[in-house]
């Protein structure tokens, strides 16, 4: 029973918890990241791709509309 619970916790972390944190991290740092930080972002997206794919229909962060001054 403990092993099944451990698998459930790890699967929930891999498919839901960590990808949500990655999405918010990417939203905060996407336009200001250095090259090494961007490499880390690409690795995280590659490693947690199944979880990001599960969340993509629900958490779609689009870029903010820019203010144009005339």
PyMOL Python script that loads the backbone (N, CA, C, O; Angstrom):
from pymol import cmd

cmd.read_pdbstr("""\
ATOM      1  N   UNK A   1       0.818  -1.194   0.000  1.00  0.00           N
ATOM      2  CA  UNK A   1       0.000   0.000   0.000  1.00  0.00           C
ATOM      3  C   UNK A   1       0.864   1.262   0.000  1.00  0.00           C
ATOM      4  O   UNK A   1       0.537   2.246  -0.664  1.00  0.00           O
ATOM      5  N   UNK A   2       1.952   1.228   0.738  1.00  0.00           N
ATOM      6  CA  UNK A   2       2.838   2.382   0.807  1.00  0.00           C
ATOM      7  C   UNK A   2       3.502   2.626  -0.543  1.00  0.00           C
ATOM      8  O   UNK A   2       3.686   3.773  -0.952  1.00  0.00           O
ATOM      9  N   UNK A   3       3.861   1.551  -1.232  1.00  0.00           N
ATOM     10  CA  UNK A   3       4.501   1.687  -2.544  1.00  0.00           C
ATOM     11  C   UNK A   3       3.534   2.304  -3.546  1.00  0.00           C
ATOM     12  O   UNK A   3       3.930   3.152  -4.346  1.00  0.00           O
ATOM     13  N   UNK A   4       2.276   1.890  -3.511  1.00  0.00           N
ATOM     14  CA  UNK A   4       1.279   2.465  -4.422  1.00  0.00           C
ATOM     15  C   UNK A   4       1.069   3.950  -4.132  1.00  0.00           C
ATOM     16  O   UNK A   4       0.928   4.753  -5.055  1.00  0.00           O
ATOM     17  N   UNK A   5       1.049   4.307  -2.869  1.00  0.00           N
ATOM     18  CA  UNK A   5       0.908   5.718  -2.495  1.00  0.00           C
ATOM     19  C   UNK A   5       2.119   6.534  -2.940  1.00  0.00           C
ATOM     20  O   UNK A   5       1.976   7.667  -3.398  1.00  0.00           O
ATOM     21  N   UNK A   6       3.302   5.957  -2.804  1.00  0.00           N
ATOM     22  CA  UNK A   6       4.515   6.630  -3.252  1.00  0.00           C
ATOM     23  C   UNK A   6       4.500   6.852  -4.765  1.00  0.00           C
ATOM     24  O   UNK A   6       4.874   7.926  -5.238  1.00  0.00           O
ATOM     25  N   UNK A   7       4.070   5.843  -5.525  1.00  0.00           N
ATOM     26  CA  UNK A   7       3.942   5.997  -6.976  1.00  0.00           C
ATOM     27  C   UNK A   7       2.934   7.074  -7.340  1.00  0.00           C
ATOM     28  O   UNK A   7       3.164   7.848  -8.270  1.00  0.00           O
ATOM     29  N   UNK A   8       1.834   7.133  -6.628  1.00  0.00           N
ATOM     30  CA  UNK A   8       0.810   8.144  -6.880  1.00  0.00           C
ATOM     31  C   UNK A   8       1.331   9.547  -6.587  1.00  0.00           C
ATOM     32  O   UNK A   8       1.055  10.479  -7.342  1.00  0.00           O
ATOM     33  N   UNK A   9       2.074   9.705  -5.508  1.00  0.00           N
ATOM     34  CA  UNK A   9       2.650  11.006  -5.168  1.00  0.00           C
ATOM     35  C   UNK A   9       3.686  11.432  -6.205  1.00  0.00           C
ATOM     36  O   UNK A   9       3.694  12.585  -6.636  1.00  0.00           O
ATOM     37  N   UNK A  10       4.551  10.516  -6.603  1.00  0.00           N
ATOM     38  CA  UNK A  10       5.563  10.841  -7.614  1.00  0.00           C
ATOM     39  C   UNK A  10       4.943  11.157  -8.972  1.00  0.00           C
ATOM     40  O   UNK A  10       5.394  12.068  -9.666  1.00  0.00           O
ATOM     41  N   UNK A  11       3.919  10.410  -9.348  1.00  0.00           N
ATOM     42  CA  UNK A  11       3.240  10.686 -10.619  1.00  0.00           C
ATOM     43  C   UNK A  11       2.535  12.036 -10.580  1.00  0.00           C
ATOM     44  O   UNK A  11       2.558  12.773 -11.566  1.00  0.00           O
ATOM     45  N   UNK A  12       1.913  12.367  -9.459  1.00  0.00           N
ATOM     46  CA  UNK A  12       1.266  13.672  -9.326  1.00  0.00           C
ATOM     47  C   UNK A  12       2.268  14.804  -9.383  1.00  0.00           C
ATOM     48  O   UNK A  12       1.999  15.844  -9.985  1.00  0.00           O
ATOM     49  N   UNK A  13       3.418  14.615  -8.763  1.00  0.00           N
ATOM     50  CA  UNK A  13       4.456  15.649  -8.815  1.00  0.00           C
ATOM     51  C   UNK A  13       5.000  15.803 -10.225  1.00  0.00           C
ATOM     52  O   UNK A  13       5.221  16.922 -10.688  1.00  0.00           O
ATOM     53  N   UNK A  14       5.217  14.678 -10.917  1.00  0.00           N
ATOM     54  CA  UNK A  14       5.793  14.728 -12.261  1.00  0.00           C
ATOM     55  C   UNK A  14       4.807  15.287 -13.287  1.00  0.00           C
ATOM     56  O   UNK A  14       5.210  15.998 -14.207  1.00  0.00           O
ATOM     57  N   UNK A  15       3.526  14.974 -13.135  1.00  0.00           N
ATOM     58  CA  UNK A  15       2.549  15.387 -14.145  1.00  0.00           C
ATOM     59  C   UNK A  15       1.823  16.684 -13.811  1.00  0.00           C
ATOM     60  O   UNK A  15       1.262  17.309 -14.711  1.00  0.00           O
ATOM     61  N   UNK A  16       1.814  17.110 -12.552  1.00  0.00           N
ATOM     62  CA  UNK A  16       1.034  18.302 -12.206  1.00  0.00           C
ATOM     63  C   UNK A  16       1.824  19.378 -11.466  1.00  0.00           C
ATOM     64  O   UNK A  16       1.868  20.525 -11.911  1.00  0.00           O
ATOM     65  N   UNK A  17       2.435  19.029 -10.365  1.00  0.00           N
ATOM     66  CA  UNK A  17       3.017  20.032  -9.475  1.00  0.00           C
ATOM     67  C   UNK A  17       4.229  20.715 -10.099  1.00  0.00           C
ATOM     68  O   UNK A  17       4.271  21.942 -10.181  1.00  0.00           O
ATOM     69  N   UNK A  18       5.198  19.948 -10.533  1.00  0.00           N
ATOM     70  CA  UNK A  18       6.419  20.527 -11.104  1.00  0.00           C
ATOM     71  C   UNK A  18       6.135  21.252 -12.418  1.00  0.00           C
ATOM     72  O   UNK A  18       6.665  22.347 -12.608  1.00  0.00           O
ATOM     73  N   UNK A  19       5.326  20.706 -13.343  1.00  0.00           N
ATOM     74  CA  UNK A  19       5.023  21.476 -14.566  1.00  0.00           C
ATOM     75  C   UNK A  19       4.312  22.801 -14.312  1.00  0.00           C
ATOM     76  O   UNK A  19       4.545  23.765 -15.042  1.00  0.00           O
ATOM     77  N   UNK A  20       3.451  22.875 -13.296  1.00  0.00           N
ATOM     78  CA  UNK A  20       2.814  24.160 -12.972  1.00  0.00           C
ATOM     79  C   UNK A  20       3.875  25.163 -12.527  1.00  0.00           C
ATOM     80  O   UNK A  20       3.849  26.326 -12.928  1.00  0.00           O
ATOM     81  N   UNK A  21       4.811  24.699 -11.692  1.00  0.00           N
ATOM     82  CA  UNK A  21       5.891  25.579 -11.253  1.00  0.00           C
ATOM     83  C   UNK A  21       6.760  26.014 -12.432  1.00  0.00           C
ATOM     84  O   UNK A  21       7.194  27.165 -12.492  1.00  0.00           O
ATOM     85  N   UNK A  22       7.014  25.107 -13.364  1.00  0.00           N
ATOM     86  CA  UNK A  22       7.814  25.440 -14.545  1.00  0.00           C
ATOM     87  C   UNK A  22       7.088  26.462 -15.411  1.00  0.00           C
ATOM     88  O   UNK A  22       7.715  27.389 -15.924  1.00  0.00           O
ATOM     89  N   UNK A  23       5.785  26.311 -15.580  1.00  0.00           N
ATOM     90  CA  UNK A  23       5.030  27.272 -16.388  1.00  0.00           C
ATOM     91  C   UNK A  23       5.102  28.677 -15.797  1.00  0.00           C
ATOM     92  O   UNK A  23       5.293  29.649 -16.528  1.00  0.00           O
ATOM     93  N   UNK A  24       4.952  28.788 -14.492  1.00  0.00           N
ATOM     94  CA  UNK A  24       5.036  30.107 -13.868  1.00  0.00           C
ATOM     95  C   UNK A  24       6.454  30.669 -13.936  1.00  0.00           C
ATOM     96  O   UNK A  24       6.640  31.874 -14.111  1.00  0.00           O
ATOM     97  N   UNK A  25       7.452  29.798 -13.798  1.00  0.00           N
ATOM     98  CA  UNK A  25       8.842  30.239 -13.915  1.00  0.00           C
ATOM     99  C   UNK A  25       9.125  30.745 -15.328  1.00  0.00           C
ATOM    100  O   UNK A  25       9.766  31.781 -15.504  1.00  0.00           O
ATOM    101  N   UNK A  26       8.652  30.020 -16.324  1.00  0.00           N
ATOM    102  CA  UNK A  26       8.854  30.448 -17.718  1.00  0.00           C
ATOM    103  C   UNK A  26       8.144  31.769 -17.996  1.00  0.00           C
ATOM    104  O   UNK A  26       8.662  32.622 -18.716  1.00  0.00           O
ATOM    105  N   UNK A  27       6.963  31.928 -17.424  1.00  0.00           N
ATOM    106  CA  UNK A  27       6.220  33.178 -17.627  1.00  0.00           C
ATOM    107  C   UNK A  27       6.975  34.368 -17.037  1.00  0.00           C
ATOM    108  O   UNK A  27       6.998  35.446 -17.630  1.00  0.00           O
ATOM    109  N   UNK A  28       7.590  34.174 -15.874  1.00  0.00           N
ATOM    110  CA  UNK A  28       8.311  35.259 -15.225  1.00  0.00           C
ATOM    111  C   UNK A  28       9.615  35.617 -15.933  1.00  0.00           C
ATOM    112  O   UNK A  28       9.946  36.797 -16.050  1.00  0.00           O
ATOM    113  N   UNK A  29      10.357  34.624 -16.405  1.00  0.00           N
ATOM    114  CA  UNK A  29      11.736  34.839 -16.812  1.00  0.00           C
ATOM    115  C   UNK A  29      11.993  34.741 -18.314  1.00  0.00           C
ATOM    116  O   UNK A  29      13.143  34.881 -18.729  1.00  0.00           O
ATOM    117  N   UNK A  30      10.981  34.507 -19.148  1.00  0.00           N
ATOM    118  CA  UNK A  30      11.208  34.190 -20.556  1.00  0.00           C
ATOM    119  C   UNK A  30      11.943  35.291 -21.314  1.00  0.00           C
ATOM    120  O   UNK A  30      12.848  34.990 -22.093  1.00  0.00           O
ATOM    121  N   UNK A  31      11.587  36.535 -21.113  1.00  0.00           N
ATOM    122  CA  UNK A  31      12.159  37.623 -21.895  1.00  0.00           C
ATOM    123  C   UNK A  31      13.419  38.220 -21.283  1.00  0.00           C
ATOM    124  O   UNK A  31      14.060  39.052 -21.924  1.00  0.00           O
ATOM    125  N   UNK A  32      13.795  37.837 -20.085  1.00  0.00           N
ATOM    126  CA  UNK A  32      14.960  38.419 -19.427  1.00  0.00           C
ATOM    127  C   UNK A  32      16.017  37.382 -19.068  1.00  0.00           C
ATOM    128  O   UNK A  32      16.978  37.712 -18.372  1.00  0.00           O
ATOM    129  N   UNK A  33      15.874  36.158 -19.512  1.00  0.00           N
ATOM    130  CA  UNK A  33      16.786  35.081 -19.125  1.00  0.00           C
ATOM    131  C   UNK A  33      18.109  35.177 -19.865  1.00  0.00           C
ATOM    132  O   UNK A  33      18.166  35.597 -21.021  1.00  0.00           O
ATOM    133  N   UNK A  34      19.172  34.780 -19.176  1.00  0.00           N
ATOM    134  CA  UNK A  34      20.485  34.695 -19.820  1.00  0.00           C
ATOM    135  C   UNK A  34      20.552  33.404 -20.637  1.00  0.00           C
ATOM    136  O   UNK A  34      19.618  32.602 -20.618  1.00  0.00           O
ATOM    137  N   UNK A  35      21.647  33.213 -21.345  1.00  0.00           N
ATOM    138  CA  UNK A  35      21.749  32.046 -22.224  1.00  0.00           C
ATOM    139  C   UNK A  35      21.815  30.746 -21.433  1.00  0.00           C
ATOM    140  O   UNK A  35      21.242  29.741 -21.855  1.00  0.00           O
ATOM    141  N   UNK A  36      22.498  30.747 -20.304  1.00  0.00           N
ATOM    142  CA  UNK A  36      22.578  29.520 -19.487  1.00  0.00           C
ATOM    143  C   UNK A  36      21.229  29.231 -18.845  1.00  0.00           C
ATOM    144  O   UNK A  36      20.813  28.076 -18.749  1.00  0.00           O
ATOM    145  N   UNK A  37      20.554  30.273 -18.411  1.00  0.00           N
ATOM    146  CA  UNK A  37      19.223  30.082 -17.832  1.00  0.00           C
ATOM    147  C   UNK A  37      18.243  29.588 -18.892  1.00  0.00           C
ATOM    148  O   UNK A  37      17.371  28.772 -18.594  1.00  0.00           O
ATOM    149  N   UNK A  38      18.375  30.062 -20.097  1.00  0.00           N
ATOM    150  CA  UNK A  38      17.507  29.592 -21.186  1.00  0.00           C
ATOM    151  C   UNK A  38      17.773  28.121 -21.494  1.00  0.00           C
ATOM    152  O   UNK A  38      16.848  27.374 -21.811  1.00  0.00           O
ATOM    153  N   UNK A  39      19.033  27.707 -21.401  1.00  0.00           N
ATOM    154  CA  UNK A  39      19.374  26.300 -21.577  1.00  0.00           C
ATOM    155  C   UNK A  39      18.709  25.450 -20.497  1.00  0.00           C
ATOM    156  O   UNK A  39      18.216  24.359 -20.782  1.00  0.00           O
ATOM    157  N   UNK A  40      18.695  25.944 -19.261  1.00  0.00           N
ATOM    158  CA  UNK A  40      17.992  25.254 -18.188  1.00  0.00           C
ATOM    159  C   UNK A  40      16.497  25.173 -18.470  1.00  0.00           C
ATOM    160  O   UNK A  40      15.875  24.140 -18.222  1.00  0.00           O
ATOM    161  N   UNK A  41      15.917  26.251 -18.987  1.00  0.00           N
ATOM    162  CA  UNK A  41      14.490  26.243 -19.326  1.00  0.00           C
ATOM    163  C   UNK A  41      14.180  25.186 -20.382  1.00  0.00           C
ATOM    164  O   UNK A  41      13.198  24.454 -20.260  1.00  0.00           O
ATOM    165  N   UNK A  42      15.012  25.105 -21.413  1.00  0.00           N
ATOM    166  CA  UNK A  42      14.793  24.113 -22.464  1.00  0.00           C
ATOM    167  C   UNK A  42      14.902  22.698 -21.907  1.00  0.00           C
ATOM    168  O   UNK A  42      14.129  21.817 -22.282  1.00  0.00           O
ATOM    169  N   UNK A  43      15.866  22.481 -21.008  1.00  0.00           N
ATOM    170  CA  UNK A  43      16.004  21.159 -20.401  1.00  0.00           C
ATOM    171  C   UNK A  43      14.767  20.807 -19.576  1.00  0.00           C
ATOM    172  O   UNK A  43      14.267  19.685 -19.658  1.00  0.00           O
ATOM    173  N   UNK A  44      14.271  21.758 -18.782  1.00  0.00           N
ATOM    174  CA  UNK A  44      13.100  21.486 -17.953  1.00  0.00           C
ATOM    175  C   UNK A  44      11.871  21.183 -18.799  1.00  0.00           C
ATOM    176  O   UNK A  44      11.086  20.297 -18.460  1.00  0.00           O
ATOM    177  N   UNK A  45      11.698  21.912 -19.898  1.00  0.00           N
ATOM    178  CA  UNK A  45      10.560  21.649 -20.791  1.00  0.00           C
ATOM    179  C   UNK A  45      10.699  20.270 -21.423  1.00  0.00           C
ATOM    180  O   UNK A  45       9.710  19.549 -21.556  1.00  0.00           O
ATOM    181  N   UNK A  46      11.915  19.894 -21.813  1.00  0.00           N
ATOM    182  CA  UNK A  46      12.130  18.571 -22.398  1.00  0.00           C
ATOM    183  C   UNK A  46      11.878  17.466 -21.375  1.00  0.00           C
ATOM    184  O   UNK A  46      11.230  16.466 -21.686  1.00  0.00           O
ATOM    185  N   UNK A  47      12.393  17.645 -20.151  1.00  0.00           N
ATOM    186  CA  UNK A  47      12.300  16.606 -19.126  1.00  0.00           C
ATOM    187  C   UNK A  47      10.871  16.431 -18.606  1.00  0.00           C
ATOM    188  O   UNK A  47      10.451  15.309 -18.320  1.00  0.00           O
ATOM    189  N   UNK A  48      10.136  17.510 -18.482  1.00  0.00           N
ATOM    190  CA  UNK A  48       8.769  17.440 -17.946  1.00  0.00           C
ATOM    191  C   UNK A  48       7.731  17.628 -19.050  1.00  0.00           C
ATOM    192  O   UNK A  48       6.640  18.131 -18.784  1.00  0.00           O
ATOM    193  N   UNK A  49       8.048  17.239 -20.270  1.00  0.00           N
ATOM    194  CA  UNK A  49       7.148  17.412 -21.395  1.00  0.00           C
ATOM    195  C   UNK A  49       5.790  16.738 -21.207  1.00  0.00           C
ATOM    196  O   UNK A  49       4.776  17.352 -21.539  1.00  0.00           O
ATOM    197  N   UNK A  50       5.715  15.499 -20.687  1.00  0.00           N
ATOM    198  CA  UNK A  50       4.377  14.900 -20.509  1.00  0.00           C
ATOM    199  C   UNK A  50       3.472  15.719 -19.594  1.00  0.00           C
ATOM    200  O   UNK A  50       2.284  15.871 -19.876  1.00  0.00           O
ATOM    201  N   UNK A  51       4.013  16.241 -18.517  1.00  0.00           N
ATOM    202  CA  UNK A  51       3.202  17.057 -17.614  1.00  0.00           C
ATOM    203  C   UNK A  51       2.792  18.373 -18.241  1.00  0.00           C
ATOM    204  O   UNK A  51       1.667  18.831 -18.045  1.00  0.00           O
ATOM    205  N   UNK A  52       3.700  18.992 -18.999  1.00  0.00           N
ATOM    206  CA  UNK A  52       3.366  20.239 -19.686  1.00  0.00           C
ATOM    207  C   UNK A  52       2.314  19.992 -20.761  1.00  0.00           C
ATOM    208  O   UNK A  52       1.460  20.842 -21.012  1.00  0.00           O
ATOM    209  N   UNK A  53       2.380  18.831 -21.387  1.00  0.00           N
ATOM    210  CA  UNK A  53       1.385  18.482 -22.395  1.00  0.00           C
ATOM    211  C   UNK A  53       0.017  18.270 -21.760  1.00  0.00           C
ATOM    212  O   UNK A  53      -1.003  18.625 -22.351  1.00  0.00           O
ATOM    213  N   UNK A  54      -0.011  17.697 -20.567  1.00  0.00           N
ATOM    214  CA  UNK A  54      -1.281  17.503 -19.852  1.00  0.00           C
ATOM    215  C   UNK A  54      -1.885  18.852 -19.471  1.00  0.00           C
ATOM    216  O   UNK A  54      -3.099  19.033 -19.557  1.00  0.00           O
ATOM    217  N   UNK A  55      -1.046  19.801 -19.051  1.00  0.00           N
ATOM    218  CA  UNK A  55      -1.537  21.093 -18.577  1.00  0.00           C
ATOM    219  C   UNK A  55      -1.771  22.117 -19.682  1.00  0.00           C
ATOM    220  O   UNK A  55      -2.437  23.126 -19.451  1.00  0.00           O
ATOM    221  N   UNK A  56      -1.244  21.881 -20.857  1.00  0.00           N
ATOM    222  CA  UNK A  56      -1.294  22.908 -21.907  1.00  0.00           C
ATOM    223  C   UNK A  56      -2.703  23.350 -22.293  1.00  0.00           C
ATOM    224  O   UNK A  56      -2.870  24.532 -22.593  1.00  0.00           O
ATOM    225  N   UNK A  57      -3.731  22.500 -22.313  1.00  0.00           N
ATOM    226  CA  UNK A  57      -5.060  23.033 -22.648  1.00  0.00           C
ATOM    227  C   UNK A  57      -5.638  23.957 -21.577  1.00  0.00           C
ATOM    228  O   UNK A  57      -6.509  24.775 -21.874  1.00  0.00           O
ATOM    229  N   UNK A  58      -5.167  23.838 -20.347  1.00  0.00           N
ATOM    230  CA  UNK A  58      -5.755  24.587 -19.245  1.00  0.00           C
ATOM    231  C   UNK A  58      -4.955  25.832 -18.864  1.00  0.00           C
ATOM    232  O   UNK A  58      -5.539  26.836 -18.456  1.00  0.00           O
ATOM    233  N   UNK A  59      -3.652  25.780 -18.989  1.00  0.00           N
ATOM    234  CA  UNK A  59      -2.790  26.901 -18.577  1.00  0.00           C
ATOM    235  C   UNK A  59      -2.065  27.432 -19.804  1.00  0.00           C
ATOM    236  O   UNK A  59      -0.932  27.041 -20.086  1.00  0.00           O
ATOM    237  N   UNK A  60      -2.714  28.306 -20.516  1.00  0.00           N
ATOM    238  CA  UNK A  60      -2.119  28.870 -21.713  1.00  0.00           C
ATOM    239  C   UNK A  60      -1.775  30.327 -21.438  1.00  0.00           C
ATOM    240  O   UNK A  60      -2.655  31.188 -21.412  1.00  0.00           O
ATOM    241  N   UNK A  61      -0.495  30.596 -21.233  1.00  0.00           N
ATOM    242  CA  UNK A  61      -0.041  31.949 -20.948  1.00  0.00           C
ATOM    243  C   UNK A  61       0.347  32.624 -22.246  1.00  0.00           C
ATOM    244  O   UNK A  61       1.352  32.264 -22.860  1.00  0.00           O
ATOM    245  N   UNK A  62      -0.425  33.584 -22.662  1.00  0.00           N
ATOM    246  CA  UNK A  62      -0.107  34.328 -23.864  1.00  0.00           C
ATOM    247  C   UNK A  62       0.666  35.582 -23.489  1.00  0.00           C
ATOM    248  O   UNK A  62       0.546  36.062 -22.362  1.00  0.00           O
ATOM    249  N   UNK A  63       1.461  36.124 -24.413  1.00  0.00           N
ATOM    250  CA  UNK A  63       2.201  37.355 -24.084  1.00  0.00           C
ATOM    251  C   UNK A  63       1.238  38.504 -23.797  1.00  0.00           C
ATOM    252  O   UNK A  63       0.121  38.547 -24.311  1.00  0.00           O
ATOM    253  N   UNK A  64       1.699  39.427 -22.968  1.00  0.00           N
ATOM    254  CA  UNK A  64       0.906  40.589 -22.618  1.00  0.00           C
ATOM    255  C   UNK A  64       0.859  41.553 -23.802  1.00  0.00           C
ATOM    256  O   UNK A  64       1.829  41.670 -24.550  1.00  0.00           O
ATOM    257  N   UNK A  65      -0.249  42.228 -23.965  1.00  0.00           N
ATOM    258  CA  UNK A  65      -0.399  43.206 -25.032  1.00  0.00           C
ATOM    259  C   UNK A  65       0.480  44.423 -24.736  1.00  0.00           C
ATOM    260  O   UNK A  65       0.468  44.946 -23.622  1.00  0.00           O
ATOM    261  N   UNK A  66       1.230  44.863 -25.722  1.00  0.00           N
ATOM    262  CA  UNK A  66       2.117  46.004 -25.532  1.00  0.00           C
ATOM    263  C   UNK A  66       1.355  47.308 -25.636  1.00  0.00           C
ATOM    264  O   UNK A  66       0.382  47.415 -26.383  1.00  0.00           O
ATOM    265  N   UNK A  67       1.796  48.282 -24.893  1.00  0.00           N
ATOM    266  CA  UNK A  67       1.213  49.620 -24.950  1.00  0.00           C
ATOM    267  C   UNK A  67       1.983  50.430 -25.991  1.00  0.00           C
ATOM    268  O   UNK A  67       3.197  50.597 -25.875  1.00  0.00           O
ATOM    269  N   UNK A  68       1.283  50.929 -27.001  1.00  0.00           N
ATOM    270  CA  UNK A  68       1.897  51.718 -28.051  1.00  0.00           C
ATOM    271  C   UNK A  68       1.573  53.191 -27.792  1.00  0.00           C
ATOM    272  O   UNK A  68       0.408  53.577 -27.695  1.00  0.00           O
ATOM    273  N   UNK A  69       2.615  53.994 -27.684  1.00  0.00           N
ATOM    274  CA  UNK A  69       2.401  55.415 -27.435  1.00  0.00           C
ATOM    275  C   UNK A  69       2.496  56.171 -28.766  1.00  0.00           C
ATOM    276  O   UNK A  69       3.400  55.930 -29.565  1.00  0.00           O
ATOM    277  N   UNK A  70       1.550  57.087 -28.987  1.00  0.00           N
ATOM    278  CA  UNK A  70       1.553  57.908 -30.198  1.00  0.00           C
ATOM    279  C   UNK A  70       1.757  59.352 -29.887  1.00  0.00           C
ATOM    280  O   UNK A  70       1.785  60.182 -30.797  1.00  0.00           O
TER     281      UNK A  70
END
""", "prot")
cmd.dss("prot")
cmd.show_as("cartoon", "prot")
cmd.util.cbc("prot")
cmd.orient("prot")
